[in-house]
């Protein structure tokens, strides 16, 4: 069975850098950007794209609904 593939898109303008998505990611695919958004927060981003399995844990825990999850069809 092939490993699930996914991807996330983070709304960097809304992200407050709470890091809940990083903690909830089972594959440690998410990292905080070195850059900051207009509010001065380091925002989340997909740091290891090949590690993302599209589980949507990150989107589920995001308090500001900043994350959209995409999953590749098998």
N, CA, C and O atoms as a GROMACS GRO file, in nm:
protein
  296
    1UNK      N    1   0.084  -0.118   0.000
    1UNK     CA    2   0.000   0.000   0.000
    1UNK      C    3   0.089   0.125   0.000
    1UNK      O    4   0.184   0.134   0.077
    2UNK      N    5   0.055   0.220  -0.087
    2UNK     CA    6   0.135   0.341  -0.098
    2UNK      C    7   0.109   0.434   0.020
    2UNK      O    8  -0.001   0.439   0.074
    3UNK      N    9   0.211   0.507   0.057
    3UNK     CA   10   0.199   0.604   0.165
    3UNK      C   11   0.114   0.722   0.117
    3UNK      O   12   0.129   0.767   0.003
    4UNK      N   13   0.024   0.770   0.202
    4UNK     CA   14  -0.062   0.882   0.167
    4UNK      C   15   0.021   1.007   0.144
    4UNK      O   16   0.121   1.029   0.213
    5UNK      N   17  -0.021   1.088   0.048
    5UNK     CA   18   0.048   1.213   0.019
    5UNK      C   19  -0.046   1.329   0.043
    5UNK      O   20  -0.165   1.322   0.012
    6UNK      N   21   0.007   1.433   0.098
    6UNK     CA   22  -0.073   1.551   0.124
    6UNK      C   23   0.010   1.677   0.112
    6UNK      O   24   0.130   1.674   0.086
    7UNK      N   25  -0.059   1.787   0.131
    7UNK     CA   26   0.007   1.918   0.130
    7UNK      C   27  -0.082   2.014   0.208
    7UNK      O   28  -0.203   1.995   0.218
    8UNK      N   29  -0.020   2.117   0.263
    8UNK     CA   30  -0.098   2.219   0.333
    8UNK      C   31  -0.065   2.356   0.276
    8UNK      O   32   0.044   2.380   0.223
    9UNK      N   33  -0.162   2.444   0.289
    9UNK     CA   34  -0.140   2.585   0.256
    9UNK      C   35  -0.179   2.663   0.380
    9UNK      O   36  -0.290   2.648   0.432
   10UNK      N   37  -0.088   2.746   0.427
   10UNK     CA   38  -0.110   2.826   0.548
   10UNK      C   39  -0.136   2.971   0.508
   10UNK      O   40  -0.062   3.029   0.428
   11UNK      N   41  -0.241   3.028   0.563
   11UNK     CA   42  -0.269   3.170   0.542
   11UNK      C   43  -0.173   3.246   0.633
   11UNK      O   44  -0.201   3.267   0.751
   12UNK      N   45  -0.061   3.287   0.578
   12UNK     CA   46   0.045   3.349   0.658
   12UNK      C   47   0.004   3.484   0.715
   12UNK      O   48   0.064   3.531   0.812
   13UNK      N   49  -0.096   3.548   0.657
   13UNK     CA   50  -0.143   3.677   0.708
   13UNK      C   51  -0.219   3.658   0.839
   13UNK      O   52  -0.206   3.738   0.931
   14UNK      N   53  -0.299   3.551   0.848
   14UNK     CA   54  -0.380   3.524   0.968
   14UNK      C   55  -0.306   3.447   1.076
   14UNK      O   56  -0.343   3.456   1.194
   15UNK      N   57  -0.203   3.371   1.041
   15UNK     CA   58  -0.133   3.284   1.136
   15UNK      C   59  -0.066   3.366   1.246
   15UNK      O   60   0.002   3.464   1.218
   16UNK      N   61  -0.086   3.323   1.370
   16UNK     CA   62  -0.028   3.392   1.486
   16UNK      C   63   0.092   3.316   1.544
   16UNK      O   64   0.144   3.356   1.648
   17UNK      N   65   0.135   3.210   1.478
   17UNK     CA   66   0.254   3.139   1.522
   17UNK      C   67   0.239   3.065   1.653
   17UNK      O   68   0.335   3.055   1.729
   18UNK      N   69   0.121   3.012   1.682
   18UNK     CA   70   0.098   2.944   1.812
   18UNK      C   71   0.168   2.808   1.820
   18UNK      O   72   0.186   2.754   1.930
   19UNK      N   73   0.206   2.753   1.706
   19UNK     CA   74   0.278   2.626   1.695
   19UNK      C   75   0.195   2.502   1.728
   19UNK      O   76   0.251   2.393   1.738
   20UNK      N   77   0.064   2.516   1.747
   20UNK     CA   78  -0.019   2.398   1.772
   20UNK      C   79  -0.015   2.301   1.654
   20UNK      O   80  -0.019   2.179   1.674
   21UNK      N   81  -0.007   2.353   1.534
   21UNK     CA   82  -0.001   2.266   1.416
   21UNK      C   83   0.127   2.183   1.416
   21UNK      O   84   0.125   2.065   1.379
   22UNK      N   85   0.237   2.243   1.456
   22UNK     CA   86   0.364   2.171   1.462
   22UNK      C   87   0.356   2.055   1.561
   22UNK      O   88   0.402   1.945   1.533
   23UNK      N   89   0.298   2.082   1.676
   23UNK     CA   90   0.286   1.980   1.782
   23UNK      C   91   0.196   1.865   1.737
   23UNK      O   92   0.220   1.750   1.772
   24UNK      N   93   0.091   1.897   1.660
   24UNK     CA   94  -0.007   1.795   1.621
   24UNK      C   95   0.036   1.714   1.500
   24UNK      O   96  -0.026   1.612   1.470
   25UNK      N   97   0.139   1.756   1.429
   25UNK     CA   98   0.182   1.688   1.306
   25UNK      C   99   0.257   1.558   1.339
   25UNK      O  100   0.363   1.563   1.401
   26UNK      N  101   0.202   1.442   1.298
   26UNK     CA  102   0.266   1.316   1.331
   26UNK      C  103   0.397   1.290   1.256
   26UNK      O  104   0.476   1.204   1.296
   27UNK      N  105   0.420   1.364   1.147
   27UNK     CA  106   0.541   1.342   1.068
   27UNK      C  107   0.640   1.459   1.078
   27UNK      O  108   0.741   1.460   1.008
   28UNK      N  109   0.610   1.557   1.164
   28UNK     CA  110   0.697   1.674   1.182
   28UNK      C  111   0.726   1.747   1.051
   28UNK      O  112   0.838   1.792   1.028
   29UNK      N  113   0.624   1.758   0.967
   29UNK     CA  114   0.640   1.822   0.836
   29UNK      C  115   0.628   1.974   0.842
   29UNK      O  116   0.664   2.042   0.746
   30UNK      N  117   0.577   2.027   0.953
   30UNK     CA  118   0.552   2.171   0.963
   30UNK      C  119   0.661   2.239   1.046
   30UNK      O  120   0.708   2.186   1.146
   31UNK      N  121   0.698   2.358   1.000
   31UNK     CA  122   0.798   2.437   1.071
   31UNK      C  123   0.751   2.582   1.076
   31UNK      O  124   0.658   2.621   1.005
   32UNK      N  125   0.814   2.660   1.160
   32UNK     CA  126   0.785   2.803   1.165
   32UNK      C  127   0.879   2.875   1.069
   32UNK      O  128   0.999   2.847   1.066
   33UNK      N  129   0.824   2.967   0.992
   33UNK     CA  130   0.904   3.044   0.896
   33UNK      C  131   1.000   3.137   0.970
   33UNK      O  132   0.972   3.183   1.080
   34UNK      N  133   1.112   3.164   0.907
   34UNK     CA  134   1.206   3.259   0.964
   34UNK      C  135   1.153   3.402   0.944
   34UNK      O  136   1.183   3.492   1.024
   35UNK      N  137   1.074   3.422   0.838
   35UNK     CA  138   1.014   3.552   0.811
   35UNK      C  139   0.896   3.574   0.905
   35UNK      O  140   0.847   3.480   0.968
   36UNK      N  141   0.852   3.697   0.915
   36UNK     CA  142   0.735   3.730   0.995
   36UNK      C  143   0.628   3.793   0.905
   36UNK      O  144   0.658   3.849   0.800
   37UNK      N  145   0.503   3.781   0.950
   37UNK     CA  146   0.394   3.842   0.874
   37UNK      C  147   0.376   3.988   0.916
   37UNK      O  148   0.457   4.040   0.993
   38UNK      N  149   0.273   4.053   0.866
   38UNK     CA  150   0.250   4.194   0.894
   38UNK      C  151   0.226   4.225   1.041
   38UNK      O  152   0.244   4.339   1.085
   39UNK      N  153   0.186   4.125   1.118
   39UNK     CA  154   0.160   4.143   1.261
   39UNK      C  155   0.284   4.111   1.346
   39UNK      O  156   0.282   4.125   1.468
   40UNK      N  157   0.391   4.067   1.280
   40UNK     CA  158   0.514   4.038   1.352
   40UNK      C  159   0.528   3.894   1.400
   40UNK      O  160   0.617   3.864   1.479
   41UNK      N  161   0.440   3.806   1.354
   41UNK     CA  162   0.445   3.666   1.396
   41UNK      C  163   0.522   3.581   1.296
   41UNK      O  164   0.509   3.601   1.175
   42UNK      N  165   0.600   3.487   1.346
   42UNK     CA  166   0.656   3.383   1.260
   42UNK      C  167   0.539   3.290   1.229
   42UNK      O  168   0.472   3.243   1.321
   43UNK      N  169   0.515   3.263   1.104
   43UNK     CA  170   0.400   3.183   1.064
   43UNK      C  171   0.442   3.040   1.028
   43UNK      O  172   0.558   3.014   0.996
   44UNK      N  173   0.347   2.951   1.035
   44UNK     CA  174   0.373   2.810   1.003
   44UNK      C  175   0.388   2.793   0.853
   44UNK      O  176   0.333   2.870   0.774
   45UNK      N  177   0.465   2.691   0.816
   45UNK     CA  178   0.479   2.656   0.674
   45UNK      C  179   0.514   2.509   0.665
   45UNK      O  180   0.559   2.448   0.762
   46UNK      N  181   0.494   2.453   0.547
   46UNK     CA  182   0.527   2.314   0.523
   46UNK      C  183   0.677   2.305   0.500
   46UNK      O  184   0.726   2.342   0.394
   47UNK      N  185   0.750   2.256   0.599
   47UNK     CA  186   0.895   2.252   0.591
   47UNK      C  187   0.949   2.130   0.519
   47UNK      O  188   1.053   2.137   0.454
   48UNK      N  189   0.878   2.017   0.531
   48UNK     CA  190   0.920   1.893   0.465
   48UNK      C  191   0.802   1.841   0.384
   48UNK      O  192   0.727   1.755   0.432
   49UNK      N  193   0.783   1.893   0.262
   49UNK     CA  194   0.665   1.858   0.183
   49UNK      C  195   0.645   1.708   0.162
   49UNK      O  196   0.532   1.660   0.163
   50UNK      N  197   0.753   1.635   0.144
   50UNK     CA  198   0.740   1.491   0.118
   50UNK      C  199   0.694   1.414   0.242
   50UNK      O  200   0.652   1.298   0.230
   51UNK      N  201   0.701   1.475   0.359
   51UNK     CA  202   0.659   1.409   0.483
   51UNK      C  203   0.509   1.423   0.510
   51UNK      O  204   0.453   1.345   0.587
   52UNK      N  205   0.444   1.520   0.448
   52UNK     CA  206   0.302   1.545   0.474
   52UNK      C  207   0.216   1.430   0.421
   52UNK      O  208   0.227   1.390   0.305
   53UNK      N  209   0.129   1.378   0.509
   53UNK     CA  210   0.041   1.267   0.471
   53UNK      C  211  -0.104   1.312   0.456
   53UNK      O  212  -0.192   1.230   0.429
   54UNK      N  213  -0.130   1.440   0.473
   54UNK     CA  214  -0.264   1.494   0.455
   54UNK      C  215  -0.362   1.452   0.562
   54UNK      O  216  -0.482   1.441   0.535
   55UNK      N  217  -0.315   1.429   0.683
   55UNK     CA  218  -0.401   1.379   0.791
   55UNK      C  219  -0.497   1.485   0.843
   55UNK      O  220  -0.600   1.451   0.901
   56UNK      N  221  -0.466   1.613   0.823
   56UNK     CA  222  -0.548   1.727   0.864
   56UNK      C  223  -0.549   1.754   1.014
   56UNK      O  224  -0.632   1.830   1.062
   57UNK      N  225  -0.459   1.692   1.090
   57UNK     CA  226  -0.448   1.723   1.233
   57UNK      C  227  -0.419   1.872   1.252
   57UNK      O  228  -0.476   1.935   1.341
   58UNK      N  229  -0.333   1.926   1.170
   58UNK     CA  230  -0.294   2.066   1.182
   58UNK      C  231  -0.413   2.160   1.164
   58UNK      O  232  -0.431   2.254   1.240
   59UNK      N  233  -0.494   2.132   1.063
   59UNK     CA  234  -0.611   2.216   1.037
   59UNK      C  235  -0.712   2.204   1.150
   59UNK      O  236  -0.779   2.302   1.184
   60UNK      N  237  -0.724   2.086   1.207
   60UNK     CA  238  -0.820   2.064   1.315
   60UNK      C  239  -0.785   2.142   1.441
   60UNK      O  240  -0.875   2.188   1.512
   61UNK      N  241  -0.657   2.158   1.471
   61UNK     CA  242  -0.617   2.226   1.594
   61UNK      C  243  -0.591   2.375   1.577
   61UNK      O  244  -0.576   2.446   1.676
   62UNK      N  245  -0.587   2.424   1.455
   62UNK     CA  246  -0.558   2.565   1.431
   62UNK      C  247  -0.673   2.652   1.482
   62UNK      O  248  -0.784   2.643   1.431
   63UNK      N  249  -0.646   2.736   1.582
   63UNK     CA  250  -0.753   2.818   1.641
   63UNK      C  251  -0.806   2.927   1.549
   63UNK      O  252  -0.914   2.980   1.571
   64UNK      N  253  -0.729   2.962   1.446
   64UNK     CA  254  -0.770   3.069   1.356
   64UNK      C  255  -0.804   3.020   1.215
   64UNK      O  256  -0.820   3.100   1.123
   65UNK      N  257  -0.816   2.888   1.198
   65UNK     CA  258  -0.852   2.828   1.068
   65UNK      C  259  -0.764   2.879   0.955
   65UNK      O  260  -0.813   2.919   0.850
   66UNK      N  261  -0.635   2.876   0.977
   66UNK     CA  262  -0.539   2.927   0.880
   66UNK      C  263  -0.489   2.821   0.782
   66UNK      O  264  -0.422   2.854   0.684
   67UNK      N  265  -0.521   2.695   0.807
   67UNK     CA  266  -0.460   2.587   0.730
   67UNK      C  267  -0.562   2.516   0.643
   67UNK      O  268  -0.668   2.476   0.691
   68UNK      N  269  -0.528   2.500   0.515
   68UNK     CA  270  -0.608   2.421   0.422
   68UNK      C  271  -0.524   2.299   0.388
   68UNK      O  272  -0.406   2.310   0.356
   69UNK      N  273  -0.586   2.181   0.393
   69UNK     CA  274  -0.515   2.056   0.368
   69UNK      C  275  -0.560   1.999   0.234
   69UNK      O  276  -0.680   1.997   0.203
   70UNK      N  277  -0.464   1.955   0.156
   70UNK     CA  278  -0.492   1.891   0.028
   70UNK      C  279  -0.439   1.749   0.034
   70UNK      O  280  -0.333   1.724   0.091
   71UNK      N  281  -0.513   1.658  -0.026
   71UNK     CA  282  -0.472   1.518  -0.027
   71UNK      C  283  -0.471   1.466  -0.168
   71UNK      O  284  -0.565   1.488  -0.244
   72UNK      N  285  -0.364   1.396  -0.205
   72UNK     CA  286  -0.353   1.339  -0.340
   72UNK      C  287  -0.446   1.219  -0.351
   72UNK      O  288  -0.455   1.138  -0.258
   73UNK      N  289  -0.513   1.208  -0.465
   73UNK     CA  290  -0.600   1.092  -0.486
   73UNK      C  291  -0.514   0.973  -0.527
   73UNK      O  292  -0.421   0.986  -0.608
   74UNK      N  293  -0.546   0.859  -0.472
   74UNK     CA  294  -0.470   0.736  -0.501
   74UNK      C  295  -0.513   0.675  -0.632
   74UNK      O  296  -0.460   0.572  -0.672
   0.00000   0.00000   0.00000
